[in-house]
Amino acid sequence: MPTTAFFSISTKEEATILILLPVVYHNKILDNILRKTGSLRQNPRM
């Protein structure tokens, strides 16, 4: 993570946003991986 993110924390709202953003982004990546693996299981040729 960039060091500037730590300096920009001034309120609890900003802290929660900085914490939740990577979690949501990581969940989207996991969803994409699960969808790709699921489609690969259904269509092995692809």
C-alpha positions, 0 to 999 in steps of 0.5 A: 500500500502507498504510504500516502494512504496512511497520512490521509487518515483523519477520521474514522470514516476515512479509515473504514473506507481505506479498509473496506476498499481492498476487501471489496476489490479482493471479493470481486477478484475472488468472484471472477476467479470462481466464475472462470473456474465454474465456466471451465468446469462446465465447458472444458473445451474453453 
